[in-house]
């Protein structure tokens, strides 16, 4: 009887799925980054296409965005500054929207990037597959990918939506570590911002 019960317990434990990450149910730090290709995008006001395989930089910073989101808007200047500060260090910033909202689709992206003078490539995934693959739940939500395109950090840019209250710059610290071939001290933080609008 004891052997039977023991077998049942072992089978029950192995059947329980583990959470992928502390704050992310789809991926965890160290995983290979989900790929994406052929997304319509805007770069410096021009129409283009966005594919992970076309990005050759050593580090990719992928951020899920939503034009309508006031938190994204609050972070825009910081995102522009980050893109400028790291563009010559082998770092590429890539924005993706997956929201099923007109303002967050390509026409809205064109207007948003023009109005804000955004300096990063910004794509739209109508299928929402990219957001689901990365477990994106909020905007803005960041993912740092290393040269092998493994995820090295996921979460928020810093510790406050108010720039004057920031004390910890998680994204910059993570990217600096990855550029040095080191492990970021903080690898995952809770994403903050507006919820991603997924289709049912």
MIMIKOL-377720 format. One line per field, with one value per residue (C-alpha): residue number from 1; residue in one letter; y, z, x. Coordinates in pm, whole numbers. Example, Ala and Ser with C-alpha at 12.3 -4.5 7.8 and 13.67 -1.06 7.14 Angstrom:
n <- 1;2
res <- a;s
v <- -450;-106
w <- 780;714
u <- 1230;1367
//
This chain:
n <- 1;2;3;4;5;6;7;8;9;10;11;12;13;14;15;16;17;18;19;20;21;22;23;24;25;26;27;28;29;30;31;32;33;34;35;36;37;38;39;40;41;42;43;44;45;46;47;48;49;50;51;52;53;54;55;56;57;58;59;60;61;62;63;64;65;66;67;68;69;70;71;72;73;74;75;76;77;78;79;80;81;82;83;84;85;86;87;88;89;90;91;92;93;94;95;96;97;98;99;100;101;102;103;104;105;106;107;108;109;110;111;112;113;114;115;116;117;118;119;120;121;122;123;124;125;126;127;128;129;130;131;132;133;134;135;136;137;138;139;140;141;142;143;144;145;146;147;148;149;150;151;152;153;154;155;156;157;158;159;160;161;162;163;164;165;166;167;168;169;170;171;172;173;174;175;176;177;178;179;180;181;182;183;184;185;186;187;188;189;190;191;192;193;194;195;196;197;198;199;200
res <- x;x;x;x;x;x;x;x;x;x;x;x;x;x;x;x;x;x;x;x;x;x;x;x;x;x;x;x;x;x;x;x;x;x;x;x;x;x;x;x;x;x;x;x;x;x;x;x;x;x;x;x;x;x;x;x;x;x;x;x;x;x;x;x;x;x;x;x;x;x;x;x;x;x;x;x;x;x;x;x;x;x;x;x;x;x;x;x;x;x;x;x;x;x;x;x;x;x;x;x;x;x;x;x;x;x;x;x;x;x;x;x;x;x;x;x;x;x;x;x;x;x;x;x;x;x;x;x;x;x;x;x;x;x;x;x;x;x;x;x;x;x;x;x;x;x;x;x;x;x;x;x;x;x;x;x;x;x;x;x;x;x;x;x;x;x;x;x;x;x;x;x;x;x;x;x;x;x;x;x;x;x;x;x;x;x;x;x;x;x;x;x;x;x;x;x;x;x;x;x
v <- 0;237;177;255;581;682;624;834;1123;1118;1114;1397;1616;1566;1656;2002;2255;2499;2870;2991;3297;3486;3736;3572;3253;3209;3248;3272;3426;3201;3083;3122;3427;3350;3457;3688;3788;4004;4245;4575;4849;5213;5339;5707;5772;5510;5188;4878;4517;4377;4032;3914;3733;4060;4230;4193;4389;4207;4306;4353;4541;4438;4644;4591;4925;5076;5429;5490;5395;5693;5491;5429;5800;5882;5659;5775;6034;5783;5523;5773;5866;5501;5429;5726;5640;5278;5298;5297;5019;4730;4763;4780;4890;4733;4825;4603;4669;4380;4561;4521;4896;5131;5383;5108;4980;5094;5423;5513;5406;5634;5930;5845;5808;6129;6328;6203;6188;5827;5691;5314;5072;5008;4719;4585;4222;4187;3817;3898;3585;3774;3910;3570;3400;3647;3645;4020;4143;4514;4811;4907;4567;4505;4202;4203;3949;3867;3783;3425;3570;3429;3631;3794;4039;4097;4354;4729;5001;5143;5164;5463;5593;5940;6012;6238;5949;5688;5527;5204;5182;4810;4809;5005;4790;4471;4585;4705;4364;4172;4389;4286;3920;3920;3814;4105;4150;4185;3955;3997;4268;4300;4476;4798;4985;4928;4578;4429;4409;4053;3920;3648
w <- 0;83;-259;-433;-242;-308;-680;-681;-507;-748;-1051;-906;-845;-1191;-1343;-1185;-1437;-1306;-1367;-1633;-1444;-1125;-1307;-1648;-1718;-2075;-2061;-1813;-1810;-2001;-2251;-2622;-2732;-2942;-3300;-3508;-3873;-4135;-3899;-4060;-3890;-3890;-3862;-3884;-4046;-4316;-4369;-4316;-4202;-3869;-3822;-3531;-3768;-3950;-3634;-3615;-3301;-3003;-2774;-2859;-2628;-2715;-2561;-2594;-2638;-2680;-2810;-2613;-2282;-2056;-1892;-2231;-2303;-1966;-2049;-2411;-2344;-2136;-2411;-2668;-2442;-2387;-2761;-2829;-2549;-2659;-3040;-3084;-2829;-3031;-2887;-3094;-2947;-3099;-3009;-3085;-3037;-3033;-2911;-3106;-3083;-3383;-3213;-3154;-3514;-3793;-3878;-3509;-3481;-3770;-3600;-3256;-3375;-3579;-3293;-3041;-3282;-3174;-3275;-3254;-3495;-3399;-3540;-3516;-3476;-3571;-3482;-3128;-3145;-3042;-2729;-2630;-2699;-2476;-2211;-2246;-2002;-1972;-2171;-2157;-2088;-2168;-2271;-2311;-2560;-2579;-2886;-2888;-2855;-2511;-2266;-2001;-1842;-1842;-1669;-1630;-1737;-1388;-1049;-1098;-1361;-1246;-1377;-1084;-844;-1017;-794;-984;-1359;-1413;-1793;-1820;-1553;-1729;-2071;-1929;-1771;-2086;-2295;-2056;-2084;-1726;-1559;-1461;-1087;-1130;-1402;-1360;-1228;-1220;-1537;-1480;-1700;-1903;-1962;-2308;-2496;-2628;-2846;-2690
u <- 0;286;446;120;76;436;395;80;254;548;320;112;416;560;224;227;364;625;590;832;946;875;652;617;424;549;927;1212;1557;1797;1535;1590;1395;1085;1142;926;940;778;606;507;706;807;1165;1254;918;966;773;982;963;1075;1230;1444;1681;1759;1886;2263;2347;2501;2213;1847;1614;1259;982;609;437;89;45;-274;-112;-28;251;415;384;541;839;883;1154;1348;1316;1440;1732;1819;1811;2040;2283;2330;2302;2681;2737;2596;2245;1924;1593;1283;926;628;257;11;-300;-622;-688;-685;-457;-198;-189;47;-131;-126;238;332;165;304;664;640;489;746;1042;1095;1436;1374;1210;847;644;291;185;-180;-176;-60;157;470;309;178;512;696;426;377;115;190;311;588;746;1113;1318;1697;1832;2202;2411;2280;1929;1874;1666;1885;1641;1268;1052;1039;1281;1330;1164;931;693;799;1146;1232;1163;1384;1647;1716;1770;1713;1728;2051;2216;2107;2228;2560;2613;2524;2758;3037;2941;2818;2496;2270;2239;1862;1727;1353;1124;748;626;434;191;-124;-253;-203;-535;-551;-830;-1043
//
